[in-house]
């Protein structure tokens, strides 16, 4: 699963969740946007916050709410739960379970 921040139709950066059935990976992909624009887009969408150029925290409930309705894999819920459990085991889940720490990558071409 990827959360992308890319320039939208009105040249205003927007955040969107894509590849919702691929729960073997999760990261934030930034298009041609500044860190400030990315942070604002994530917060406007309610998906999370940018910590720095390399790290973001995504809201678990908001991410699930954005992805689950578009999921097509019959075992999506089981795989989602496994992804969150794996993140917890690796120390990538906040203490209260509300946020996933993810890596920030370039979405060149997005």
Backbone torsions as a table, in degrees:
resi	resn	phi	psi	omega
1	UNK	NA	142.6	-179.6
2	UNK	-130.6	136.0	167.4
3	UNK	-102.5	119.3	-179.5
4	UNK	-104.9	143.9	168.0
5	UNK	-121.8	111.9	-177.0
6	UNK	-134.6	163.7	177.8
7	UNK	-70.8	127.0	-178.0
8	UNK	-84.2	-173.5	-177.0
9	UNK	-59.7	-32.8	-179.5
10	UNK	-96.7	21.0	-178.3
11	UNK	64.4	11.7	176.4
12	UNK	-99.6	123.4	-179.3
13	UNK	-56.4	141.4	177.9
14	UNK	-134.6	151.7	177.8
15	UNK	-103.0	139.0	177.8
16	UNK	-147.6	152.8	-179.9
17	UNK	-102.6	125.9	-178.6
18	UNK	-129.6	169.8	-178.5
19	UNK	52.1	47.6	-171.9
20	UNK	-66.2	-21.7	179.8
21	UNK	-86.0	-10.4	-179.7
22	UNK	-92.2	88.4	-177.6
23	UNK	-94.8	11.8	176.6
24	UNK	-84.7	-6.0	179.1
25	UNK	-152.0	151.3	177.3
26	UNK	-150.4	124.1	175.6
27	UNK	-154.5	169.9	175.7
28	UNK	-102.7	124.7	179.3
29	UNK	-111.5	124.7	-178.8
30	UNK	-105.2	129.4	173.9
31	UNK	-80.9	-150.6	-179.4
32	UNK	-81.9	78.1	179.3
33	UNK	-139.6	154.4	175.1
34	UNK	-79.2	164.4	176.3
35	UNK	-59.5	-38.9	179.5
36	UNK	-64.1	-43.5	178.0
37	UNK	-63.9	-39.9	178.9
38	UNK	-63.4	-45.4	179.8
39	UNK	-60.2	-44.7	-179.7
40	UNK	-64.9	-41.7	-179.8
41	UNK	-64.5	-42.7	178.1
42	UNK	-61.3	-45.3	-178.7
43	UNK	-67.5	-40.9	177.6
44	UNK	-60.1	-39.7	-178.7
45	UNK	-78.6	-11.1	-178.4
46	UNK	73.7	18.4	-175.6
47	UNK	-91.6	-15.5	179.4
48	UNK	152.7	-156.3	-178.5
49	UNK	-145.8	151.2	176.7
50	UNK	-90.5	125.0	178.1
51	UNK	-84.7	-47.4	178.2
52	UNK	-158.3	-169.4	-175.7
53	UNK	-65.7	-17.4	-176.3
54	UNK	-112.0	-14.7	-170.7
55	UNK	-136.1	140.0	173.8
56	UNK	-134.7	159.6	173.9
57	UNK	-119.2	120.8	-178.8
58	UNK	-103.8	137.2	-179.7
59	UNK	-71.9	119.0	-175.4
60	UNK	-59.3	-49.0	-177.1
61	UNK	-65.8	-42.8	-179.9
62	UNK	-66.6	-39.6	179.1
63	UNK	-63.6	-45.8	178.4
64	UNK	-62.9	-43.3	-179.8
65	UNK	-62.4	-34.1	179.3
66	UNK	-76.9	-32.2	-173.5
67	UNK	-92.6	-43.9	-171.1
68	UNK	-56.3	-42.4	-179.7
69	UNK	-63.0	-22.2	-178.8
70	UNK	-100.6	-1.9	-179.5
71	UNK	-69.8	142.3	178.8
72	UNK	-115.7	-14.1	-179.8
73	UNK	-70.9	129.4	-177.5
74	UNK	-64.1	-25.7	-179.4
75	UNK	-102.5	24.8	-173.5
76	UNK	-57.2	-46.7	-176.6
77	UNK	-61.0	-43.6	178.0
78	UNK	-62.2	-43.1	179.8
79	UNK	-69.3	-35.5	175.2
80	UNK	-60.6	-49.1	-179.6
81	UNK	-59.8	-39.0	178.6
82	UNK	-66.2	-38.3	178.6
83	UNK	-64.0	-44.8	179.8
84	UNK	-65.2	-40.8	178.4
85	UNK	-63.8	-40.0	178.1
86	UNK	-65.4	-39.9	177.9
87	UNK	-63.2	-40.4	178.2
88	UNK	-62.1	-46.0	-178.7
89	UNK	-62.1	-31.0	-178.8
90	UNK	-91.0	-0.4	179.7
91	UNK	81.2	19.6	-177.9
92	UNK	-99.5	5.7	178.9
93	UNK	-112.4	135.9	179.4
94	UNK	-61.0	158.8	-177.2
95	UNK	-56.4	-36.0	-179.4
96	UNK	-88.1	-0.2	177.1
97	UNK	77.8	10.2	-174.8
98	UNK	-92.4	-15.1	-175.1
99	UNK	-138.7	139.5	175.9
100	UNK	-103.3	129.4	175.4
101	UNK	-83.0	128.4	-178.7
102	UNK	-132.6	158.9	177.6
103	UNK	-83.5	146.4	177.2
104	UNK	-100.1	130.2	178.9
105	UNK	-127.7	163.1	174.5
106	UNK	-78.6	139.6	176.5
107	UNK	-110.8	46.4	-178.9
108	UNK	-51.9	129.9	-179.2
109	UNK	91.3	-5.1	-179.5
110	UNK	-75.7	NA	NA
